[in-house]
C-alpha cells in the first residue's frame, strides 16, 4: 500500500511538471501564455476527489468528516501560545503556514519550535508576504515569475533552517489568500501544490478590527458563521480547510482564537476529526 501511495504521488508531480514544461511568459510579468492546459489538469477533480479553484485545492474529499484547521502568520503571533496549548490539550494537530518574516523573528522561535515539536504541519506562506495580483482585476499580476520564484524559494530556505524540507512541506498557501492561475502554474513548476481556504464562513475575517468600519467582523459572528455553514451545507464541513490567523493587529481586542476550545468541542460532537493539511489531502 505504501509503495502504491508513493507511485501515485510521483505520478501526480510528474504530470504537473510535464504540463508546466515549456510554457512562455511575457517580460512584463503579466498573465502567463499557455496556462489553460495546466489549469485544466490541476482542476481535474476526478483525479483526487478534491475541489480546485484556479489551480489551488480549496477543499478535500467531501465524503469524510475531516477538517484541516490552518493558521497563517506573518507579523503577529499573539495567539500562538494559546493556540498551541489548545491543540495539545484537545489532542489534535493543525497546520501553520508561516512567512519567512515570521520564521526570522527571534521572538517567535520558541513558539515555532513548540508547534513543530507537538507534531503540527509547518509550511510556507511566502517569504515577504507579497500581494501577487490586483484585488479587482485578478488576472493582472503585480509581480514577475522571477520575483515569485525567488520569494518562494527564500521562504523554503527559512523552513530548511528549522529542518523542514520541501518534501515535508509540499503544500503552499499564498499570502493574503489571493492568487490567480499563473501563480498556481508557477507553484506547480516548483513541484509544490497551491492550497487555499474553503469559502463559506467568515473565519478569514478574524484579522479585522473596529477601525476598519464596515469590514470589521466580531468573533461571535465568525463563530456563528462556521456552525451555520456546517448545518446548512449539503456536505457539512467535510474536507473543509478552515483558515484562522495565528495573531492579529492589537487594535482587535476581540480575539477569535479564544473561541477555539468551544469550536473544536462543538465540531467534535458533530462527528468531525481534525487533521493536518497533508493528511486531509493525502
ZAMARGU-4260 file (C-alpha; in steps of 0.2 Angstrom, whole numbers, plus 5000, padded with zeros to 4 digits):
<rodrens>
0) 5000/5000/5000 | 5014/5012/5004 | 5023/5009/4988 | 5006/5012/4978 | 5004/5029/4988
5) 5022/5034/4983 | 5019/5029/4965 | 5003/5040/4965 | 5011/5055/4972 | 5026/5053/4960
10) 5014/5052/4945 | 5004/5067/4951 | 5020/5078/4952 | 5026/5071/4936 | 5010/5076/4927
15) 5011/5094/4934 | 5029/5096/4929 | 5025/5089/4912 | 5011/5101/4909 | 5021/5116/4915
20) 5036/5112/4904 | 5040/5124/4890 | 5027/5137/4894 | 5031/5155/4890 | 5028/5171/4900
25) 5029/5189/4894 | 5043/5200/4900 | 5031/5212/4910 | 5026/5198/4921 | 5008/5199/4915
30) 4996/5184/4913 | 5006/5168/4908 | 5003/5162/4890 | 4998/5144/4888 | 4991/5142/4906
35) 4975/5134/4901 | 4981/5117/4899 | 4990/5115/4916 | 4975/5123/4925 | 4963/5111/4917
40) 4975/5097/4923 | 4975/5104/4941 | 4957/5107/4941 | 4953/5089/4936 | 4943/5084/4952
45) 4941/5066/4946 | 4959/5063/4950 | 4958/5066/4969 | 4940/5070/4973 | 4947/5087/4979
50) 4939/5104/4975 | 4950/5116/4965 | 4949/5134/4961 | 4961/5142/4948 | 4973/5128/4951
55) 4973/5128/4970 | 4965/5115/4981 | 4952/5123/4991 | 4943/5108/4999 | 4947/5090/5002
60) 4936/5074/5000 | 4919/5078/5005 | 4915/5060/5009 | 4924/5060/5025 | 4921/5071/5041
65) 4939/5078/5042 | 4943/5096/5044 | 4960/5104/5042 | 4962/5119/5053 | 4975/5130/5046
70) 4984/5146/5053 | 4993/5159/5044 | 5006/5170/5051 | 5017/5185/5046 | 5020/5199/5058
75) 5009/5194/5073 | 5009/5179/5084 | 4999/5185/5099 | 4988/5169/5099 | 5002/5157/5096
80) 5004/5150/5114 | 4985/5149/5117 | 4983/5140/5100 | 4997/5128/5103 | 4991/5124/5121
85) 4973/5122/5115 | 4978/5110/5101 | 4989/5099/5113 | 4975/5099/5127 | 4962/5094/5114
90) 4974/5081/5107 | 4973/5087/5089 | 4985/5094/5076 | 4984/5109/5064 | 4994/5116/5050
95) 5003/5133/5051 | 5008/5142/5035 | 5021/5155/5040 | 5031/5168/5031 | 5049/5170/5030
100) 5046/5186/5040 | 5038/5176/5054 | 5052/5162/5054 | 5066/5175/5055 | 5058/5184/5070
105) 5068/5179/5085 | 5054/5182/5097 | 5044/5168/5088 | 5057/5155/5088 | 5051/5146/5105
110) 5033/5146/5098 | 5039/5139/5081 | 5049/5125/5089 | 5034/5121/5100 | 5022/5119/5086
115) 5034/5108/5077 | 5038/5098/5092 | 5020/5095/5095 | 5018/5087/5078 | 5009/5101/5068
120) 5012/5104/5050 | 5023/5119/5046 | 5023/5126/5028 | 5026/5141/5018 | 5015/5157/5017
125) 5028/5165/5005 | 5044/5175/5011 | 5039/5193/5011 | 5020/5192/5011 | 5019/5199/4993
130) 5002/5204/4985 | 5003/5194/4969 | 4989/5201/4959 | 4976/5215/4958 | 4962/5214/4970
135) 4949/5219/4957 | 4957/5213/4941 | 4963/5196/4947 | 4972/5192/4930 | 4983/5207/4932
140) 4999/5202/4941 | 5009/5213/4952 | 5025/5203/4952 | 5035/5194/4939 | 5038/5175/4938
145) 5056/5178/4944 | 5051/5188/4959 | 5038/5174/4964 | 5051/5160/4962 | 5064/5170/4972
150) 5052/5174/4986 | 5045/5157/4987 | 5062/5148/4987 | 5068/5160/5001 | 5054/5155/5012
155) 5059/5137/5010 | 5077/5142/5014 | 5069/5148/5031 | 5060/5132/5033 | 5076/5122/5030
160) 5084/5131/5044 | 5072/5123/5056 | 5075/5106/5047 | 5059/5106/5036 | 5062/5101/5018
165) 5051/5105/5003 | 5046/5086/5003 | 5039/5088/5021 | 5030/5104/5016 | 5023/5101/4999
170) 5008/5112/5001 | 5009/5131/4999 | 4996/5144/5005 | 4998/5161/4996 | 4999/5177/5005
175) 4983/5187/5008 | 4975/5170/5002 | 4975/5179/4985 | 4982/5172/4969 | 4977/5168/4950
180) 4980/5153/4938 | 4998/5160/4934 | 5003/5158/4952 | 4996/5141/4953 | 5006/5136/4937
185) 5022/5143/4944 | 5019/5134/4960 | 5017/5118/4950 | 5033/5121/4941 | 5042/5120/4958
190) 5035/5104/4962 | 5023/5111/4975 | 5004/5112/4977 | 4995/5128/4980 | 4981/5127/4993
195) 4968/5139/5000 | 4954/5140/5012 | 4937/5133/5009 | 4924/5148/5006 | 4908/5148/5016
200) 4912/5155/5033 | 4919/5172/5040 | 4934/5164/5048 | 4946/5173/5037 | 4940/5190/5044
205) 4947/5187/5061 | 4961/5199/5057 | 4949/5214/5056 | 4947/5227/5069 | 4934/5241/5073
210) 4943/5255/5064 | 4940/5246/5048 | 4922/5251/5049 | 4910/5240/5039 | 4924/5227/5035
215) 4925/5223/5054 | 4918/5206/5059 | 4916/5202/5078 | 4921/5185/5084 | 4903/5179/5088
220) 4898/5182/5070 | 4913/5172/5064 | 4909/5158/5076 | 4891/5158/5071 | 4895/5158/5053
225) 4905/5142/5055 | 4892/5132/5064 | 4878/5139/5052 | 4889/5133/5037 | 4891/5116/5044
230) 4872/5114/5047 | 4866/5121/5031 | 4878/5115/5018 | 4875/5099/5009 | 4891/5091/5014
235) 4893/5100/5031 | 4911/5104/5033 | 4918/5088/5026 | 4935/5091/5019 | 4935/5109/5025
240) 4951/5119/5025 | 4947/5131/5039 | 4958/5146/5040 | 4962/5157/5055 | 4976/5169/5059
245) 4989/5165/5072 | 4990/5183/5078 | 4981/5199/5074 | 4983/5218/5075 | 4982/5224/5093
250) 4968/5235/5088 | 4957/5220/5088 | 4954/5215/5106 | 4940/5203/5102 | 4952/5189/5098
255) 4943/5174/5088 | 4956/5161/5093 | 4950/5162/5111 | 4934/5154/5105 | 4944/5139/5098
260) 4941/5127/5113 | 4922/5129/5111 | 4923/5127/5092 | 4933/5112/5092 | 4922/5103/5105
265) 4906/5108/5096 | 4913/5101/5079 | 4919/5085/5088 | 4902/5082/5095 | 4895/5084/5077
270) 4907/5070/5072 | 4922/5079/5064 | 4940/5074/5066 | 4954/5087/5065 | 4969/5083/5054
275) 4984/5091/5046 | 4983/5098/5028 | 4994/5084/5022 | 4983/5071/5030 | 4967/5079/5023
280) 4975/5079/5005 | 4985/5063/5006
</rodrens>
